[in-house]
Amino acid sequence: MDMEHKEIESLKNEIKKELKLIYEANMKASGWDIPERDDKEMSKLILETMQNALNELKKEV
C-alpha cells in the first residue's frame, strides 16, 4: 500500500465523523427555521446538497 492510501486509511474515520457532524448541524439548524419540517425530506435534501458539493469539489481538484 502506498503512502497516500495509508494516510487515507488513517483519516477515514475522522472524515466520516466530520461529514456526520456537518449533516447533523444542518439538520438541527433547519429545525430552527422550519419547526414543522418533514425530517425524511429534509435529510434527503441535505444529503443531496452535500453530494453536489462533493461532486463540485471533485471537478475542482
N, C-alpha and C positions, 0 to 999 in steps of 0.2 A: 504494500500500500504506500503510495507516495505521500509526501508531507501535507499537501493540500487536503487529501482525503482524511488523513489522520486528524488534522486540525478541525475539519468539519464534523467528524465523529465526536470530537470532544465538545463541540459547540451545539450539537444537535438538540440536546435537552434544553439548553439555555434559549435557543431560538424558538422552540416550541412554547416555552414559558412566556417569553416576551410577546409572541403572537397572541397567546391566550389572554394576556393582560390587556393588550390593545383591544381585542374583541370585547372583553368584559367591561372595560372602561366605556366603550362606545355603547354597549347595551345599557349600562347604568345611566349614562348621560342622556340617551334617547328617552329613558323613562321619566326624566325630569321635564322634558319638552312635550312628551305625548303620554300622559298618565293612562289613557285608555287603549294604548297600543296593543297590537297583536304580536306577542313575543316571537312566535314562529316566523311570521312575515318579516319582522324587524331583524331577526337573526339572519334570515336568508339574505336580506338586503345588505347588511353589514358584511357578511362573508363574501358576497358578490363584489362589493366595493373593495374589500381587502384584496381579493383575487385580481381585480382590474389593476389595482395599484402595483401588485407584484408583476403582472404582465407588462406594465409600462416600464417598470424598473429593469426587467429583463431586456427590453428593447434598448434601454439607455446604456447598458454595460456590455 
